[in-house]
């Protein structure tokens, strides 16, 4: 099985994939000058996908990641330092909610985006449960309230700030 494939027609032999590999398991073939996986590639590849995403010409492919699935960043959407600061530092915890159901398409899009969040070695260890029925949301909220009360009864100091 080929874990890593190089399209020699596209490859410009710049070595970016080699320098970006955090596991250092891609090397330059000295005879032909193309990137090749090292002998321990399969054992040490952490499946981060850096090698594929940094290739400016889409020449590198992994058995689990195609360059076509790596969206290029749009320069016009880049955040200014001020925008990044506002996003990261701004208060955005919402505790009062509208009695309005979020459209399923919106939830699906948000979950797709959330799956792109960094996860160390691209493991994506999270699981999602989407609850849209208002009665079930209330029932679950009630269970959380009961659990919090139980914590406060057993450890009153937990409620002190």
C-alpha positions as a Markdown table, in Angstrom:
| # | Residue | x | y | z |
|---|---|---|---|---|
| 1 | Unk | 0.0 | 0.0 | 0.0 |
| 2 | Unk | 1.3 | 3.5 | -0.9 |
| 3 | Unk | 0.8 | 5.7 | 2.1 |
| 4 | Unk | 2.4 | 8.7 | 0.4 |
| 5 | Unk | 2.3 | 9.4 | -3.3 |
| 6 | Unk | 4.1 | 12.2 | -5.2 |
| 7 | Unk | 2.8 | 13.4 | -8.5 |
| 8 | Unk | 6.1 | 14.0 | -10.3 |
| 9 | Unk | 4.4 | 16.0 | -13.1 |
| 10 | Unk | 3.3 | 18.6 | -10.5 |
| 11 | Unk | 6.1 | 18.4 | -7.9 |
| 12 | Unk | 8.5 | 21.4 | -8.1 |
| 13 | Unk | 11.0 | 19.7 | -5.8 |
| 14 | Unk | 11.1 | 22.7 | -3.4 |
| 15 | Unk | 11.3 | 20.4 | -0.3 |
| 16 | Unk | 8.7 | 22.3 | 1.7 |
| 17 | Unk | 6.9 | 19.0 | 2.6 |
| 18 | Unk | 10.2 | 17.7 | 4.0 |
| 19 | Unk | 10.9 | 20.8 | 6.1 |
| 20 | Unk | 7.4 | 21.0 | 7.4 |
| 21 | Unk | 7.0 | 17.3 | 8.5 |
| 22 | Unk | 7.1 | 17.4 | 12.3 |
| 23 | Unk | 8.1 | 13.7 | 12.4 |
| 24 | Unk | 10.9 | 14.2 | 9.9 |
| 25 | Unk | 10.0 | 11.1 | 7.9 |
| 26 | Unk | 10.0 | 12.5 | 4.4 |
| 27 | Unk | 13.4 | 12.8 | 2.7 |
| 28 | Unk | 14.7 | 13.9 | -0.7 |
| 29 | Unk | 15.6 | 11.1 | -3.1 |
| 30 | Unk | 19.3 | 11.9 | -3.9 |
| 31 | Unk | 19.2 | 10.4 | -7.4 |
| 32 | Unk | 16.0 | 11.9 | -8.7 |
| 33 | Unk | 15.4 | 14.9 | -6.4 |
| 34 | Unk | 11.8 | 14.1 | -5.4 |
| 35 | Unk | 10.5 | 13.7 | -1.9 |
| 36 | Unk | 10.1 | 10.1 | -0.7 |
| 37 | Unk | 8.8 | 8.5 | 2.5 |
| 38 | Unk | 11.5 | 7.2 | 4.9 |
| 39 | Unk | 11.6 | 3.5 | 5.7 |
| 40 | Unk | 9.9 | 4.2 | 9.0 |
| 41 | Unk | 7.2 | 6.5 | 7.5 |
| 42 | Unk | 4.3 | 4.2 | 8.3 |
| 43 | Unk | 5.5 | 3.6 | 11.9 |
| 44 | Unk | 6.1 | 7.3 | 12.8 |
| 45 | Unk | 3.6 | 9.3 | 10.6 |
| 46 | Unk | 1.4 | 11.2 | 13.1 |
| 47 | Unk | -1.3 | 11.8 | 10.4 |
| 48 | Unk | -1.2 | 15.6 | 10.8 |
| 49 | Unk | -1.4 | 16.2 | 7.1 |
| 50 | Unk | 1.1 | 19.1 | 7.1 |
| 51 | Unk | 3.0 | 17.7 | 4.2 |
| 52 | Unk | -0.1 | 17.7 | 2.0 |
| 53 | Unk | -1.4 | 21.1 | 3.1 |
| 54 | Unk | 1.9 | 23.0 | 2.6 |
| 55 | Unk | 2.6 | 21.8 | -0.9 |
| 56 | Unk | 1.9 | 24.8 | -3.1 |
| 57 | Unk | 1.2 | 22.7 | -6.2 |
| 58 | Unk | -0.8 | 19.8 | -4.7 |
| 59 | Unk | 1.7 | 17.2 | -5.7 |
| 60 | Unk | 1.7 | 15.2 | -2.4 |
| 61 | Unk | -1.1 | 12.8 | -1.5 |
| 62 | Unk | -1.5 | 10.6 | 1.5 |
| 63 | Unk | -3.7 | 7.4 | 1.5 |
| 64 | Unk | -6.1 | 9.3 | 3.8 |
| 65 | Unk | -5.8 | 12.9 | 2.6 |
| 66 | Unk | -6.0 | 14.3 | -0.9 |
| 67 | Unk | -4.8 | 17.8 | -1.8 |
| 68 | Unk | -8.2 | 18.5 | -3.3 |
| 69 | Unk | -9.7 | 18.3 | 0.3 |
| 70 | Unk | -7.4 | 21.0 | 1.6 |
| 71 | Unk | -9.0 | 24.4 | 1.2 |
| 72 | Unk | -6.7 | 27.2 | 0.4 |
| 73 | Unk | -6.8 | 30.2 | 2.8 |
| 74 | Unk | -8.4 | 33.3 | 1.3 |
| 75 | Unk | -6.2 | 36.3 | 2.0 |
| 76 | Unk | -9.2 | 38.6 | 1.9 |
| 77 | Unk | -10.6 | 36.8 | 5.0 |
| 78 | Unk | -7.4 | 37.1 | 7.0 |
| 79 | Unk | -8.0 | 38.7 | 10.4 |
| 80 | Unk | -6.2 | 41.8 | 11.5 |
| 81 | Unk | -4.5 | 41.6 | 14.9 |
| 82 | Unk | -7.3 | 43.7 | 16.4 |
| 83 | Unk | -10.0 | 41.4 | 15.0 |
| 84 | Unk | -8.2 | 38.3 | 16.3 |
| 85 | Unk | -7.8 | 39.9 | 19.7 |
| 86 | Unk | -11.5 | 40.8 | 19.9 |
| 87 | Unk | -12.5 | 37.3 | 18.8 |
| 88 | Unk | -10.2 | 35.5 | 21.3 |
| 89 | Unk | -10.7 | 37.9 | 24.3 |
| 90 | Unk | -14.3 | 38.9 | 23.8 |
| 91 | Unk | -16.9 | 37.7 | 26.2 |
| 92 | Unk | -19.3 | 35.5 | 24.3 |
| 93 | Unk | -20.8 | 33.2 | 26.9 |
| 94 | Unk | -24.6 | 33.2 | 26.3 |
| 95 | Unk | -26.8 | 32.1 | 29.2 |
| 96 | Unk | -30.2 | 33.2 | 28.0 |
| 97 | Unk | -31.4 | 31.6 | 24.8 |
| 98 | Unk | -34.2 | 32.3 | 22.4 |
| 99 | Unk | -37.1 | 29.9 | 22.0 |
| 100 | Unk | -36.2 | 29.4 | 18.4 |
| 101 | Unk | -34.9 | 26.2 | 16.8 |
| 102 | Unk | -31.6 | 26.5 | 15.0 |
| 103 | Unk | -32.0 | 25.2 | 11.4 |
| 104 | Unk | -30.5 | 21.8 | 10.8 |
| 105 | Unk | -28.3 | 23.1 | 7.9 |
| 106 | Unk | -26.8 | 25.7 | 10.2 |
| 107 | Unk | -25.9 | 23.0 | 12.8 |
| 108 | Unk | -24.4 | 20.8 | 10.2 |
| 109 | Unk | -22.2 | 23.6 | 8.8 |
| 110 | Unk | -21.0 | 24.4 | 12.4 |
| 111 | Unk | -20.2 | 20.8 | 13.1 |
| 112 | Unk | -18.2 | 20.6 | 9.8 |
| 113 | Unk | -16.2 | 23.6 | 10.8 |
| 114 | Unk | -15.7 | 22.3 | 14.3 |
| 115 | Unk | -14.2 | 19.1 | 12.9 |
| 116 | Unk | -11.4 | 21.3 | 11.5 |
| 117 | Unk | -10.3 | 22.5 | 14.9 |
| 118 | Unk | -6.7 | 21.5 | 15.9 |
| 119 | Unk | -6.7 | 18.2 | 17.7 |
| 120 | Unk | -3.0 | 17.1 | 18.1 |
| 121 | Unk | -2.0 | 14.6 | 15.4 |
| 122 | Unk | -5.3 | 15.2 | 13.6 |
| 123 | Unk | -6.9 | 12.6 | 15.9 |
| 124 | Unk | -10.2 | 14.5 | 16.2 |
| 125 | Unk | -11.1 | 12.6 | 19.5 |
| 126 | Unk | -14.5 | 14.4 | 20.0 |
| 127 | Unk | -18.0 | 13.2 | 19.5 |
| 128 | Unk | -21.1 | 15.4 | 19.1 |
| 129 | Unk | -24.7 | 14.9 | 20.2 |
| 130 | Unk | -27.2 | 17.4 | 18.8 |
| 131 | Unk | -30.4 | 17.7 | 20.6 |
| 132 | Unk | -33.1 | 19.8 | 18.9 |
| 133 | Unk | -36.3 | 18.8 | 20.7 |
| 134 | Unk | -37.1 | 21.6 | 23.2 |
| 135 | Unk | -38.5 | 19.0 | 25.7 |
| 136 | Unk | -35.3 | 17.0 | 25.7 |
| 137 | Unk | -33.2 | 20.1 | 26.1 |
| 138 | Unk | -35.2 | 21.1 | 29.2 |
| 139 | Unk | -34.9 | 17.5 | 30.6 |
| 140 | Unk | -31.1 | 17.6 | 30.1 |
| 141 | Unk | -30.9 | 21.0 | 31.6 |
| 142 | Unk | -32.8 | 19.8 | 34.6 |
| 143 | Unk | -30.3 | 16.9 | 35.0 |
| 144 | Unk | -27.4 | 19.4 | 35.0 |
| 145 | Unk | -29.1 | 21.5 | 37.7 |
| 146 | Unk | -29.7 | 18.4 | 39.8 |
| 147 | Unk | -26.0 | 17.4 | 39.4 |
| 148 | Unk | -24.8 | 20.9 | 40.3 |
| 149 | Unk | -27.0 | 20.9 | 43.4 |
| 150 | Unk | -25.6 | 17.5 | 44.5 |
| 151 | Unk | -22.1 | 18.9 | 44.1 |
| 152 | Unk | -23.0 | 21.9 | 46.2 |
| 153 | Unk | -24.6 | 19.8 | 48.9 |
| 154 | Unk | -21.5 | 17.5 | 49.2 |
| 155 | Unk | -19.0 | 20.3 | 48.7 |
| 156 | Unk | -20.4 | 23.7 | 49.7 |
| 157 | Unk | -17.0 | 25.3 | 49.1 |
| 158 | Unk | -17.4 | 24.6 | 45.4 |
| 159 | Unk | -20.0 | 27.3 | 45.2 |
| 160 | Unk | -17.8 | 30.0 | 46.6 |
| 161 | Unk | -15.9 | 32.3 | 44.2 |
